[in-house]
Amino acid sequence: MSGAKLEVVAGELEDGEGSGIVMARLALNLGATPQKTTESGEGFRLLTKGKRLLIRRVLPGGALGEVRK
């Protein structure tokens, strides 16, 4: 992806709207519900849905957990 320009969108997305990488709470809202847990809480749920890659951390609050403002 050297030189690639990615559009950054913050806020709610409608199911099926656009393509890209969706992370944290937005990914959870679109169906990236963690299926398994680990003792440490380290792990991710990766899911493709249409033209999107959804990424959600197993336990919220870490690097890719809830985005805080």
Secondary structure, DSSP 8 states (H G I E B T S, - for coil): -TT-------S---TT---EEEEHHHHHHTT-------SS---EEEEEETTEEEEEESSTTSTTS----
